[in-house]
Structure formats: structure tokens, C-alpha cells
Amino acid sequence: MVKINEEAQAVFGAISHPARRQMLDLLREADRSVNTIAGHFEMSRPAVSQHLRILLDAGLVSEQRHGRERRYQLIPSGLETVRDWLTHYERFWDDRLQRLQQHLDNEDQKEL
């Protein structure tokens, strides 16, 4: 079993909300200001800021001030915890699919 520490729990909690996942997708394309990000959602700017704060606290984005504007940037390495967790299941499915392929190959051989 893969153990999930507090830091990883914050990451999984942060990506659990669809709006925050969409914000990460936007930031994958380019750094953006709060106002630019808010323009992609039907929620208030303060609500967008709250979501960004959760992503910031989880280490998934960084924030830089440019005058009165705050710009956010994706920190891809923050998602390594998710990748590591998924890798655990990838090995599980690779094993299952390999067994299925062997079974099908054996069935094909029987038919010949």
C-alpha cells in the first residue's frame, strides 16, 4: 500500500475540485493573473483567489506580485506525488493486461 503523507494529502485535496484542475490546465499553458484566470469561470474573483490559495498552499502553483497584480505559475514538480501514486496502479494494470495477453495467445494456439 502506498502511504500518503500530509503534503501529499494537500496535493490530492487541491486537485479534487474540478475548478482547481481547470486552473492548473490554464497555468500549464502560460502564467496568468488572477483576473485572467477568473475570466474563465462563472465565479467571483474572491472565489477564484481562494481556489488559487489552496493550490499555492499545496505547492502546485507559485505567486508573483507585479505591482498590484498577482501572477500565478504552475509548479509541475508539485504533481510528482500524484504521478507516483498512479505509477503504483499502472504496474497493477500492466500486470493484469500482460496476463490477459498471455491467456489470449494461449487460446489462439489451441485453435491452431
C-alpha positions as CSV (number, residue, x, y, z in Angstrom):
1,M,0.0,0.0,0.0
2,V,1.3,3.5,-0.9
3,K,1.4,5.8,2.2
4,I,0.2,9.3,1.7
5,N,1.8,11.9,3.9
6,E,0.3,15.3,4.9
7,E,2.0,17.1,2.0
8,A,0.5,14.5,-0.5
9,Q,-2.9,14.8,1.1
10,A,-2.8,18.6,0.5
11,V,-2.0,17.9,-3.2
12,F,-4.8,15.4,-3.6
13,G,-7.2,17.7,-1.8
14,A,-6.2,20.6,-4.0
15,I,-6.8,18.6,-7.2
16,S,-10.0,17.1,-6.0
17,H,-12.0,20.2,-7.1
18,P,-12.8,20.4,-10.9
19,A,-12.3,24.2,-10.9
20,R,-8.8,23.9,-9.4
21,R,-7.9,21.2,-12.0
22,Q,-9.1,23.6,-14.7
23,M,-6.9,26.3,-13.2
24,L,-3.9,24.0,-13.4
25,D,-4.7,23.3,-17.0
26,L,-4.8,27.1,-17.7
27,L,-1.5,27.6,-15.9
28,R,0.1,24.7,-17.9
29,E,-0.4,26.8,-21.0
30,A,1.0,30.1,-19.5
31,D,1.5,32.2,-16.4
32,R,-1.7,34.1,-15.7
33,S,-3.1,36.9,-13.5
34,V,-5.9,36.3,-11.1
35,N,-8.2,38.4,-13.3
36,T,-7.3,36.4,-16.4
37,I,-8.0,33.1,-14.6
38,A,-11.2,34.5,-13.2
39,G,-12.4,35.3,-16.7
40,H,-12.5,31.6,-17.4
41,F,-15.0,30.8,-14.6
42,E,-18.5,31.8,-13.6
43,M,-17.5,32.5,-10.0
44,S,-16.4,35.7,-8.2
45,R,-12.8,36.8,-8.3
46,P,-12.5,36.2,-4.5
47,A,-13.7,32.6,-5.0
48,V,-11.0,32.2,-7.7
49,S,-8.5,33.6,-5.3
50,Q,-9.5,31.1,-2.6
51,H,-9.0,28.2,-5.1
52,L,-5.6,29.6,-6.1
53,R,-4.7,29.9,-2.4
54,I,-5.4,26.2,-1.9
55,L,-3.2,25.4,-5.0
56,L,-0.5,27.7,-3.6
57,D,-0.6,26.1,-0.2
58,A,-0.3,22.6,-1.8
59,G,2.8,23.7,-3.7
60,L,1.2,23.3,-7.1
61,V,1.5,27.0,-8.1
62,S,3.7,29.9,-7.2
63,E,2.6,33.5,-6.9
64,Q,4.5,36.6,-8.0
65,R,3.4,40.2,-7.5
66,H,3.8,42.6,-10.4
67,G,2.7,45.9,-9.0
68,R,-1.0,45.4,-7.9
69,E,-1.3,42.3,-10.0
70,R,-0.7,38.8,-8.8
71,R,0.5,36.3,-11.4
72,Y,0.4,32.6,-10.9
73,Q,2.7,29.9,-12.4
74,L,2.3,26.2,-12.4
75,I,4.9,24.2,-10.4
76,P,4.8,20.8,-12.3
77,S,7.0,19.1,-9.7
78,G,4.2,19.5,-7.2
79,L,2.3,16.8,-9.0
80,E,5.0,14.2,-8.6
81,T,3.1,12.7,-5.7
82,V,0.1,12.1,-7.9
83,R,2.4,10.6,-10.6
84,D,4.0,8.3,-8.0
85,W,0.6,7.2,-6.7
86,L,-0.6,6.5,-10.3
87,T,2.5,4.5,-11.1
88,H,1.6,2.1,-8.4
89,Y,-1.7,1.3,-10.2
90,E,0.0,1.4,-13.6
91,R,2.1,-1.6,-12.6
92,F,-1.1,-3.3,-11.4
93,W,-2.8,-2.8,-14.7
94,D,0.3,-3.7,-16.8
95,D,0.5,-7.0,-14.9
96,R,-3.2,-7.7,-15.5
97,L,-3.1,-6.8,-19.2
98,Q,0.0,-8.9,-19.7
99,R,-1.8,-11.9,-18.2
100,L,-4.8,-11.3,-20.4
101,Q,-2.5,-11.1,-23.5
102,Q,-0.9,-14.4,-22.4
103,H,-4.3,-16.0,-22.0
104,L,-5.4,-14.8,-25.4
105,D,-2.2,-16.1,-27.0
106,N,-2.7,-19.5,-25.4
107,E,-6.3,-19.6,-26.7
108,D,-5.1,-18.7,-30.2
109,Q,-2.5,-21.5,-30.1
110,K,-5.2,-24.0,-29.1
111,E,-7.3,-23.0,-32.1
112,L,-4.4,-23.8,-34.5
